[in-house]
Amino acid sequence: VSTGKKGGISTKKFCFIVWTPDGVGAVQKAKIATHAGVVKSAFRKTYPYHYDYYVSNKDELSEKDVMAAIGKLTGTAELDSDAAKLHLQKQKELGEQRAAIAGQGKNLGGVTMMSAAQLDVDKEALLEHLAAIRKDDAPNDFAIAYFDNDSTKLLIGSTGSGSISGAVAATPSDCFSYLLLRLSERIDASTITRFLFVAITPQSVPSKLKGKFGSLFGRVKDLFSPFHATLNLDSATELTEELANLTIRGDRAKNSAS
């Protein structure tokens, strides 16, 4: 794109656009995500660019939006102030939604969401709950904790066997829930134990609670550590053995390549 003139000079900038449609299934998203780093690296190496632009719907992408994004890099954003304001507002809204749902604490513009909220949890009891599934010979292979929507307290949930199917059946359907799963991965002639951390963030939870629980995600994740990979889902019913294995394999491949 041409950024417009700044001080009498017209410059060229390149924008890398990542379109991730909401309608793509969770399994397919996981398959594609395992290649994201390779694709991005290939684009940057062959066609160097200046800005990453993320959209989930086609109507989020327009010439004005792109010009506003590039304008932040070149100092020309004020030349199209309406577009700049629109772009920043869209990116802010997307970021707040993803921070609350995925709990990552960032929006697509790189703004970190901060909160002074305190995590209300019986830490000792939770750690004991999780430790019970960490041994290879332990009878149970999943452990769950969830937020009580009324008191916003992180409660200890079920533990049991049955791996994916057992965990899905035991996960509350209307609460922010967190699962630690012990999985077995076959590599050559060896069977390797892997742990998967799953965050379930139902759309039915009110937005205010989503923001509160999302701001506490990092602390919850620290309590569940260590584990090998993380998976964020809207519903426990999205969790399948195929998706869990793809996530574990994708993380191992990423670590091997780094």
C-alpha positions as CSV (number, residue, x, y, z in Angstrom):
1,V,0.0,0.0,0.0
2,S,1.0,3.6,-0.6
3,T,0.9,5.4,2.8
4,G,0.3,8.9,1.5
5,K,2.7,11.8,1.6
6,K,4.6,12.8,4.8
7,G,6.9,15.8,4.3
8,G,6.5,15.5,0.6
9,I,7.6,11.9,0.4
10,S,5.3,9.0,-0.6
11,T,6.4,5.6,0.9
12,K,5.5,2.0,0.2
13,K,4.6,-0.4,3.1
14,F,3.6,-4.0,3.0
15,C,0.9,-5.6,5.2
16,F,0.7,-9.3,6.1
17,I,-3.0,-10.3,6.5
18,V,-4.1,-13.3,8.5
19,W,-7.7,-14.2,8.0
20,T,-9.1,-16.7,10.5
21,P,-12.8,-17.2,9.9
22,D,-15.0,-17.9,12.9
23,G,-16.7,-20.7,11.0
24,V,-13.7,-22.9,10.7
25,G,-13.9,-25.9,13.1
26,A,-11.7,-26.3,16.1
27,V,-9.9,-29.3,14.7
28,Q,-9.1,-27.6,11.4
29,K,-7.9,-24.5,13.2
30,A,-5.5,-26.6,15.3
31,K,-4.2,-28.3,12.2
32,I,-3.6,-25.0,10.4
33,A,-2.1,-23.4,13.5
34,T,0.7,-25.9,13.7
35,H,1.9,-24.5,10.4
36,A,1.4,-20.8,11.2
37,G,5.0,-20.1,12.2
38,V,6.4,-21.7,9.0
39,V,3.9,-19.8,6.8
40,K,4.7,-16.5,8.4
41,S,8.4,-17.0,8.3
42,A,8.2,-17.9,4.6
43,F,6.3,-14.8,3.8
44,R,8.6,-12.6,5.7
45,K,11.7,-14.1,4.2
46,T,10.5,-14.0,0.6
47,Y,8.4,-10.8,0.9
48,P,9.4,-8.7,3.9
49,Y,6.5,-6.8,5.3
50,H,5.9,-4.1,8.0
51,Y,2.7,-4.9,9.7
52,D,0.7,-8.0,10.9
53,Y,-3.1,-7.5,10.4
54,Y,-5.5,-10.0,11.8
55,V,-9.2,-10.3,10.8
56,S,-11.9,-13.0,11.4
57,N,-14.5,-11.5,9.0
58,K,-14.1,-10.0,5.5
59,D,-15.9,-6.8,6.6
60,E,-13.1,-6.1,9.0
61,L,-10.8,-5.5,6.1
62,S,-11.0,-2.3,4.1
63,E,-8.5,0.1,2.5
64,K,-9.2,2.6,5.2
65,D,-8.5,0.1,8.0
66,V,-5.2,-1.0,6.4
67,M,-4.1,2.6,5.7
68,A,-4.8,3.4,9.4
69,A,-2.7,0.5,10.6
70,I,0.2,1.3,8.3
71,G,-0.2,4.9,9.2
72,K,0.8,4.2,12.8
73,L,4.2,3.0,11.5
74,T,4.8,5.9,9.2
75,G,3.4,8.8,11.1
76,T,0.7,9.5,8.5
77,A,-2.3,8.2,10.5
78,E,-3.5,11.7,11.1
79,L,-4.0,12.1,7.3
80,D,-7.0,9.9,7.6
81,S,-8.1,10.4,11.2
82,D,-11.6,8.8,10.8
83,A,-10.0,5.6,9.4
84,A,-7.4,5.6,12.2
85,K,-10.1,5.9,14.9
86,L,-12.2,3.2,13.3
87,H,-9.3,0.8,13.0
88,L,-8.1,1.4,16.6
89,Q,-11.7,0.9,17.9
90,K,-12.1,-2.4,16.0
91,Q,-8.7,-3.7,17.2
92,K,-9.5,-2.7,20.7
93,E,-12.9,-4.5,20.7
94,L,-11.4,-7.6,19.1
95,G,-8.6,-7.6,21.7
96,E,-11.0,-7.2,24.6
97,Q,-13.1,-10.1,23.4
98,R,-10.1,-12.4,22.8
99,A,-8.5,-11.5,26.1
100,A,-11.7,-12.3,28.0
101,I,-12.4,-15.5,26.1
102,A,-8.9,-16.9,25.5
103,G,-7.5,-15.2,28.6
104,Q,-4.3,-14.2,27.0
105,G,-4.3,-10.6,28.2
106,K,-3.6,-9.1,24.7
107,N,-5.6,-7.6,21.9
108,L,-4.5,-7.6,18.3
109,G,-3.0,-4.1,18.7
110,G,-0.7,-5.3,21.3
111,V,-2.4,-3.6,24.3
112,T,-2.1,-5.6,27.5
113,M,-5.1,-5.8,29.7
114,M,-4.4,-5.4,33.4
115,S,-6.5,-6.0,36.4
116,A,-6.1,-5.8,40.2
117,A,-8.6,-8.6,40.7
118,Q,-7.4,-11.2,43.2
119,L,-7.7,-15.0,42.6
120,D,-9.9,-16.5,45.3
121,V,-8.8,-20.2,45.6
122,D,-7.6,-22.8,48.1
123,K,-4.2,-23.1,46.5
124,E,-3.0,-26.0,48.6
125,A,-6.1,-28.0,47.9
126,L,-5.9,-27.3,44.2
127,L,-2.3,-28.3,43.9
128,E,-3.0,-31.5,45.7
129,H,-6.0,-32.1,43.3
130,L,-3.7,-31.7,40.3
131,A,-0.8,-33.7,41.7
132,A,-3.0,-36.7,42.0
133,I,-3.0,-37.3,38.2
134,R,0.7,-36.5,37.5
135,K,2.0,-40.0,38.2
136,D,2.0,-42.5,35.3
137,D,0.4,-45.2,37.4
138,A,-2.3,-42.9,39.0
139,P,-5.8,-44.2,38.3
140,N,-7.1,-40.8,37.4
141,D,-6.0,-39.0,34.3
142,F,-7.9,-35.7,34.4
143,A,-8.5,-32.9,37.0
144,I,-10.9,-30.0,36.7
145,A,-11.3,-26.6,38.4
146,Y,-13.9,-24.0,37.5
147,F,-15.1,-20.5,38.5
148,D,-18.3,-20.1,40.4
149,N,-20.2,-17.5,38.5
150,D,-21.9,-16.3,41.7
151,S,-18.9,-15.9,44.0
152,T,-16.2,-15.7,41.4
153,K,-14.2,-18.2,43.4
154,L,-12.1,-20.9,41.7
155,L,-13.5,-24.2,42.9
156,I,-12.1,-27.7,42.7
157,G,-14.0,-29.8,40.3
158,S,-14.0,-33.4,39.4
159,T,-11.1,-35.8,38.9
160,G,-11.4,-39.2,37.2
161,S,-10.4,-41.5,34.5
162,G,-11.6,-41.9,31.0
163,S,-9.2,-39.3,29.5
164,I,-11.0,-37.1,27.0
165,S,-14.5,-38.5,27.1
166,G,-14.4,-38.6,30.9
167,A,-13.2,-35.0,31.2
168,V,-15.8,-33.7,28.7
169,A,-18.6,-35.4,30.6
170,A,-17.4,-34.0,34.0
171,T,-16.8,-30.4,32.8
172,P,-19.5,-27.8,33.9
173,S,-21.3,-26.4,30.8
174,D,-21.9,-22.9,32.0
175,C,-18.7,-21.9,33.8
176,F,-15.1,-20.9,33.0
177,S,-13.4,-24.3,33.5
178,Y,-9.8,-25.4,33.4
179,L,-8.7,-29.0,32.8
180,L,-5.4,-30.8,33.2
181,L,-5.2,-34.0,31.1
182,R,-2.6,-36.7,31.2
183,L,-2.2,-38.2,27.8
184,S,0.0,-40.8,26.3
185,E,1.8,-40.2,23.0
186,R,3.5,-43.0,21.0
187,I,6.9,-41.9,19.5
188,D,8.7,-44.7,17.7
189,A,8.9,-47.6,20.2
190,S,8.3,-45.4,23.3
191,T,5.2,-44.2,25.1
192,I,5.6,-40.7,26.4
193,T,3.4,-39.0,29.0
194,R,2.2,-35.5,28.0
195,F,0.1,-33.0,29.9
196,L,-2.5,-30.8,28.2
197,F,-4.0,-27.7,29.9
198,V,-7.4,-26.8,28.5
199,A,-9.3,-23.6,29.2
200,I,-13.1,-23.7,28.5
201,T,-14.7,-20.3,28.1
202,P,-18.4,-20.6,27.4
203,Q,-20.1,-17.8,25.4
204,S,-23.0,-18.0,27.8
205,V,-21.0,-16.4,30.7
206,P,-21.8,-12.7,31.0
207,S,-19.3,-10.2,29.5
208,K,-18.5,-8.7,32.9
209,L,-17.5,-12.0,34.3
210,K,-15.6,-12.9,31.1
211,G,-13.4,-9.9,31.6
212,K,-12.8,-10.7,35.3
213,F,-12.0,-14.3,34.7
214,G,-9.9,-13.5,31.7
215,S,-7.7,-11.1,33.7
216,L,-7.0,-14.0,36.1
217,F,-6.1,-16.5,33.4
218,G,-2.4,-16.1,33.9
219,R,-2.6,-16.9,37.6
220,V,-4.7,-19.9,37.0
221,K,-2.4,-21.2,34.3
222,D,0.6,-20.8,36.7
223,L,-1.2,-23.0,39.2
224,F,-1.8,-25.7,36.6
225,S,1.8,-25.7,35.4
226,P,3.8,-27.6,34.3
227,F,2.2,-28.9,31.2
228,H,3.3,-29.4,27.5
229,A,0.6,-27.5,25.6
230,T,-2.4,-25.2,26.0
231,L,-5.8,-25.4,24.3
232,N,-8.6,-22.7,24.5
233,L,-12.1,-23.7,23.6
234,D,-15.6,-22.3,23.9
235,S,-17.2,-25.6,25.0
236,A,-16.0,-28.9,26.4
237,T,-17.8,-30.6,23.6
238,E,-15.2,-29.3,21.2
239,L,-12.6,-31.3,23.0
240,T,-11.8,-34.5,21.1
241,E,-8.9,-37.0,21.2
242,E,-7.9,-35.9,17.7
243,L,-7.8,-32.2,18.7
244,A,-5.9,-33.0,21.9
245,N,-3.3,-35.0,20.0
246,L,-2.9,-32.4,17.3
247,T,-2.3,-29.8,20.0
248,I,0.3,-31.9,21.7
249,R,2.1,-32.8,18.5
250,G,2.0,-29.3,17.2
251,D,3.6,-28.0,20.4
252,R,6.3,-30.6,20.3
253,A,7.1,-29.8,16.6
254,K,7.3,-26.1,17.4
255,N,9.7,-26.7,20.3
256,S,11.8,-29.1,18.1
257,A,12.1,-26.4,15.4
258,S,13.1,-23.6,17.8
